[in-house]
Amino acid sequence: MADTSAPNGGAPQTEDLAPAINALAQYAKDLSFENPLAPRSPQPQDGGPQINIQVNVNAQQLAEQDFEVVLTLEGDAKVQNDVLFAFELKYAGVFRMRNIPQDQIHPAVMIECPRLLFPFARQIVADAVRNGGFPPLYIDPIDFVGLYRQKAAEAQGGAAETSGPLSS
């Protein structure tokens, strides 16, 4: 760390070298809600619907330290073979990574950034489902570390399949 003198003879300031993730912007890129059985769908059902949710995270580098991260939540609720509702949300943010070691940037972008976006995306889905005439759907917390490890394992499996058999 380097100390620098403050202007006007004030106390010296310490240069900020602490790792940081700053959210520069957050926005909904795409939101879709379908209620195919309306106006019959909000009627009481003989049991709870089967709810399916898929989660995906994508990122792209915008500048040296800036990344756009897109959290995609897709799902539906079905009773027997009837779709009560379906939704898709692509919620994104632009994040600045400062003072993060190069080998830690990818995990930070793919784990910490979606973790910061998730509460906002969860509320948008809950509001859309409620506005569609259903009880709000509050998605359970997501294990982004587990999702990251799963995607990494799939990528390694795909690389092993394309590179041929391994010899020991």
Summary of the structure (lengths in Angstrom):
residues: 168
radius of gyration: 21.9
end to end distance: 46.4
largest distance: 74.9
contacts: 417
relative contact order: 0.18
helix: 32%
strand: 37%
